[in-house]
Amino acid sequence: MAKASTHLTQLDEWRALLEHQASMANVHMRELFNQDPQRFQRFFTEAAGISLDYSKNLITDDTMDLLMALARRCELPQRIEAMFRGDTINVTENRPALHVALRNLSDDAIEVDGQNIMPDVRETLARMEEFVWRIRSTQWRGFSNKPFTDVVSIGIGGSFLGPKLVSASLKPYWHGQLNCHYVANIDGSHITEVLRHINPETTLFLIQSKSFRTQETLENTKVAREWFLHNGGSEEQIGKHFVAVTAKPQAAIDFGIAEENIFPMWDWVGGRYSLWSAIGLPTALTIGMDNFRSLLSGAHSMDRHFRNTPLEQNLPVILALLGVWYGNFWGSDAHAILPYDHYLRGLPAHLQQLDMESNGKCVTQHGDPVDYQTGPIIWGGAGANGQHAYHQLLHQGTCLSPADFIIPLQTHNPVANHHAILFANCLSQTQALMQGKTEAEARTELEALGLPPEEVNRLARHKVIPGNKPSNTLLFDRATPRTVGALIALYEHKTYAQGVIWDVDSFDQWGVELGKQLGEGILQRLQSPTTPGSGSDSSTDGLIALFRSRHHNGH
Ligand SMILES: O=P(O)(O)OC[C@H]1O[C@](O)(CO)[C@@H](O)[C@@H]1O
């Protein structure tokens, strides 16, 4: 068990980091690079096909030593082992978090309650394999005997973001005849827009819900079912077109899904860690099972790295500790994810759920309030697009948001000189963030343009860029199933490692429940004028009345 967290800020290791930060407060990264020509080599490491340059951070060797000491004091190596061993690390839900078992390609057994879970994992993979083969080879067809052309995955949160990200990341590996769509939102426009473009005869619906009681997913499934029945399908043919993935098979059966069309999930997989399970079926259908297994093997090599590599060379641990450094010692409360790869543009959205749902916590795993910052706001978007939008704030704004720049060395689409230009853009951003531009440099530039002295004086300060803004550069050869698997697993482990330092339960998500509870009562009041419950608060009452007034008026 980790050090009791109310004392985290009292630890000698924590205090040492506070003192060290004070000594670093006026150091500029430019100087650090000037002083040490080996800085890149010193702060560069690789694992599982992913390279990490973390030299453009506000760190010295001492910083890393002190961060590693904190990690050891928080028993990070023991906690990593506890996760792989299947200990009950999700303490509030009283279960392990064993997404690593889903990609365990070794012969090692992994036990939950004394039972080896690997046979179930392998059997499910074999079932997926057969199912994927039957659909892709057109053995399994729609009700009019036509091969499937479209897969619609209905799910939300972890039952949506992970598979959607992987499908999009691996678009070059898609089956030419099979299109994949995702429906998540309860906003009726989402499913309307998807249904508008597909044919019920050739569409397969995958209902993805670990709990099988998520409102958005169940309501969208009802709409899909009605649409199917009103457009040529019949009750008897539902079995050909509706498949579910869930840890609650009875709920899916009660809902009308045929028992043989249900793929299992398990309590020991968290929703946001579930893309490696049968929740990955839409991905497997689009990229094929061989590629899906390569995805798992990429993640598995990152797992082995995380488990077996000393903290000093451990990629997820390094990223985690850098996040702790900025969040807890430099006052940063945001972290940007900037993939310079069109196919990986969904990465910020997936990592938002992964990180913010995992570490957005204000009590420790023992239930004590924390007196330090936990998970940051994760945000971001595709580069180079962001350079023409929010990078201004990164360069000259007042908030500190360290950023991960993520870029492949090679592209799947060598169009003209695009990849070299993209790469240059990525590097120029990290360089600009690091070195900035001094007032003297700004003046020299303006003078070189021949501007009169008063114009130089007026503009120089606006052109100053402070620099000293931290970034990581993550590289891999190309977005292949293996590298994408390793990259996502890297962030999963980073998230867990930070949760260990902050002593939170990274695998529960009680915070999302209150909105769901309140939503039920509000829905009743929106729909029924006789439902009591007014007087909750004037804002909510007023907004409910406004909605009802529009609906009474027939809008
Ligand atoms: O797969 P389910 O049970 O439908 O849940 C979907 C998502 O909802 C959440 O529980 C949050 O509301 C996520 O953790 C989960 O990924």
The ligand as an SDF file (V2000), in Angstrom:
LIG
                    3D

 16 16  0  0  0  0  0  0  0  0999 V2000
  -19.7440    0.7450  -21.1830 O   0  0  0  0  0  0  0  0  0  0  0  0
  -20.7930    1.4170  -20.3810 P   0  0  0  0  0  0  0  0  0  0  0  0
  -21.1530    0.6500  -19.1530 O   0  0  0  0  0  0  0  0  0  0  0  0
  -22.0000    1.7290  -21.2230 O   0  0  0  0  0  0  0  0  0  0  0  0
  -20.2100    2.7870  -19.8380 O   0  0  0  0  0  0  0  0  0  0  0  0
  -19.7840    3.8020  -20.6920 C   0  0  0  0  0  0  0  0  0  0  0  0
  -18.9490    4.8150  -19.9800 C   0  0  0  0  0  0  0  0  0  0  0  0
  -19.6790    5.4300  -18.9450 O   0  0  0  0  0  0  0  0  0  0  0  0
  -18.8340    5.6800  -17.8260 C   0  0  0  0  0  0  0  0  0  0  0  0
  -19.1920    4.8090  -16.8140 O   0  0  0  0  0  0  0  0  0  0  0  0
  -18.9520    7.0820  -17.3420 C   0  0  0  0  0  0  0  0  0  0  0  0
  -20.2720    7.4940  -17.2520 O   0  0  0  0  0  0  0  0  0  0  0  0
  -17.4440    5.3820  -18.3300 C   0  0  0  0  0  0  0  0  0  0  0  0
  -16.5500    5.0700  -17.3410 O   0  0  0  0  0  0  0  0  0  0  0  0
  -17.7100    4.2860  -19.3050 C   0  0  0  0  0  0  0  0  0  0  0  0
  -16.6360    4.0960  -20.1750 O   0  0  0  0  0  0  0  0  0  0  0  0
  1  2  2  0
  2  3  1  0
  2  4  1  0
  2  5  1  0
  5  6  1  0
  6  7  1  0
  7  8  1  0
  7 15  1  0
  8  9  1  0
  9 10  1  0
  9 11  1  0
  9 13  1  0
 11 12  1  0
 13 14  1  0
 13 15  1  0
 15 16  1  0
M  END
$$$$
